[in-house]
Amino acid sequence: MSNISKKPFINVDGFLFLAMRKDYCSIFSVGSLAALLFFQVLVGCSQRKEEPKKPNIVFIFTDDQRADALGAAGNQFIKTPSLDALAKSGVRFTNNYCMGSIHGAVCAPSRAMLMSGKSLYHVYDKLDTVTTMPQVLAANGYTTFGTGKWHNGGNSFLASFQQGKNVFLGGMDDHFNTAVRDKVNDSTFTEPIEKGFSTDLFADAMIDFITSQKGAEKPFFAYIAFTAPHDPRSPLPQYLEQYAGDTVPLPANFKPWHPFNFGEINEMQVRDEHLAPWPRDPEMIQDQLREYYAMITHADKRIGDIIASIEASGFADNTIIVYAADHGLALGSHGLVGKQSLYEHSMKAPLVFAGPGLPTNETRDALVYLYDIFPTLCNLTGVEPPERVDGKDLSKVIMGKEGGVRTSLFTTYRGTHRAVRDKKWKLIRYPMIDHTQLFDLENDPDELVNLAGEKEHEVKVREMMGLLGSWQRRTDDTLKLTAKTIVPMEYDPTTFERKPDVHQPPFVLEKYFKDYTNQP
């Protein structure tokens, strides 16, 4: 047998086989030869490189956070060191939008679009009949986890995530007594329990999950949706103290009330608008901004803790972090308090991508939607997105290989607003009052000067109206841009009866509703 060991090896398709003389073959039984060949195949396979593990995804989502409520966006008053550092470590988009809403609870359709990758009139606010982002990732080998706010029905959460802890099913709640539940199985949650302050409940659950994945073979998708800084604006004292004594700058486009009715009087009295009386008092708006910023600073602290847990668990070199918000908020801008308008302050939201192999400390001014995130993450992780996804893959924009994925962008709110913008111009149309606004966003980013009535801009108005109609056809929006019955633009908000909603805690009632005669 010693002669056999001297025979050379033959390389066949990358596998090494022993070369044997015909007269030696009788030594081996058929079974022995088969076993030898199987061994050689195993040796060859072990020499091939293993498929690299797909990157983990940590998705951080805040609630009602304006795009400019961020230090990295140029806000010198707010304290967001963790988010600023995250933006510096990745790519920040400066023109990221929520497409809009079919009702006043803008949060719900925004999240439905995010999770489905579909535009508003293809998903509305329900996710029960679509394939969601975590479902696609789970089908491609990911462990999926969710915590925090889920505003699209409990069944869709159970179907979307394999694991869930400290889940809040709803739109808003008292931050000090947020009722949360855990996923038990694919059809059941635990009963809701009031455990503590929302921001900490969600962050703790996220950190526990990330830590639990140490040593796991599968990549993970972990999603946290804070309810902060959505009202009730009731921050913990240690974060509010960080803004004590400071004069909070009012928005550059602050007004005592909006100069015209949107077309339906109840739109001017939507729940959010009752959080401050008419006319808007500058000091009250400054107080609310102070509380709003304090809640963001609290979330920022816990986001820093989440990022630290990624690093401590050894995942930093293989984890993509996405940070965004569902939409913005007025808080005094244009005389409004809520998000039920199509001004930049309400439809714009922050967006950051950071992770291994991605550029650092860069910004992109491409026009993008929140629902672009789904196909983008699919591309970055090598996962095939569903066929019917409306969002665009932003990966080449992130990498600096392309300047954008669209040249204009469409936003919509109920039957009262439609808007379209390109890099310079923005048109807002109000069908029920037959009114149009045209803004030069390059020179008037605060949308203060309406150019629609000026003769020199007549051609631009017609051009933008045509573009708006094109977007409507493309997205299956059937609203007529001029209503059959036109209602007056004028209104008197001082006649409105102001009421708090049931979610406002005693702190808010005492401070902001002292004049409410039926206060409980």
C-alpha positions, 0 to 999 in steps of 0.5 A: 500500500505504500506505493499508493501514497506516492501517487500524485493527486488529480485536481478535478473541478477544484476537488483533489482525487487520488490517482491509482493504477488499474492493478491497485483497484482490486484492493478497494471494494466499491464501498471503500472507493465511494467512501474515499470519494465522499471524503475528498468532496468534504475536504474540497467543500471545507476549503471553499469560503463560507457565505458572509453573514448578512448584516444586522439591522437596528432601526430607530424610529421616533414619533412627531420629530421635525427634521430640524429638531436635531443638532446635526441639522443645524438646530443649535438649541436642542441637545442630541449628542447621540444622534449627532454622532450617528449622523456623523458616522453615516449619511443624513438625508435632508429631504426625506418626507412622509407622503401624507395621510388620509386622516388626522392620525398621520402616524398610522399611514406613515408607518404603513407606508414605511413597513410595506414600501407602498405609497399612500393610496396603495396601502392607506393605514392597514398592513393585514393584506401586504408583505411587510419589511420584517416578514421579508427579512425573516423569510431570508434568515433574519431573526426579527424583533419589535418594541414600542409603538405599533399603530397599524393593528395588533394582528399585523405586528404578530404576523410581522415580527417573530419576537416582541416585547414592551409593545404599545398598540395605539397612537398615543398614551400617557408617557408615565404609564404606557400600557405595553404587552409582549408577543406570546405567539403568532396569535397572542399578546400578553395583557397590557400592563402599565410599567413605566416611562415609555422611552425607557421601557422601549429602550430597555427591551431593545437593549435586552434583545440585542444583548441576547443575540450574542453568539447567534448564528442568524442576523437580526432585524431589531425595530424600536419605535419611540412614542417620544416626542409625541404629546402629551409633552411631559418629559422627565424632570432631569431632561427638562432641567437641561433647558431650564432658564433658556429662551427657546427660539420660536420658529422663523415662521411662527404666526398667532394662527393660520391665515386661512381655513383649509376647507373644513372647519374641523380640520382647523380644530383637529385634536392637535390644534387644541394643545394651545389656544388661539391666538397662539401665545409665544411664551406657551409655544416656547414652553411646549418647544422646551418640553418637546426638546427635552423629550427628544433629549431623553430619547437621544440618551437612550439611543446612545445606550442602544448604540453602546449595546451594539458595540458591547455585543460585538455587532458594530462591524456588521450592523446597519443602523437606520434612524428616522421619524414618521413625520414632523410637527408644526409647534407654532409654525404657520400658526399651527400646532399639529402635523395635519398640513403639507408645509415642510415642518410637518411632512419632512422627517430626519433620516440617517443610514450608518454602518460598515462600508457606508460613507461617513459624515455626509449629507444627501439632498435627494428627494426621498420618501420614508417608504424608500427605506424598505427596498433600500435595506433589501439591497444593502442586505442582498434580499429580494424585495416584493414585486409590488413595492413603490419605494425606490432603492437609495443605496446608490444615492447613499454611496454617492454614485447617484444624485437621486431617484426622482426629480419631484415629490408629491404629498397629500392630506385628506381631501383638503391639501395636495402638494408637489415640489422639485429641488427649487419650487413647491406648490400647495393646492387647497381644492375646497377653497380654490387656493394655491400657494407657490414657494421658492424653497431655495430662497424661502425655506420657511414658506413665508412668501406665496408667489402664486398670485404674481404675474411673473410666476403664472407659467410656473404655477401652471407647470407645477399644477401639471406636475401635480396632476401627473403625480396624482395619476401615477399614485392613483389619487382621484381627488379633483384639484378644484372642488364642486362647492367652494367654501370661504377661506376666512374663519375665526379661531377665537370662537372655537371651543377648546378641549383636551383629549383623554390622553393628557395627564394632570401635568398638561391639564394644569399647565395648558388647560386652566381656562377649560371650564369642564376640566375633570 
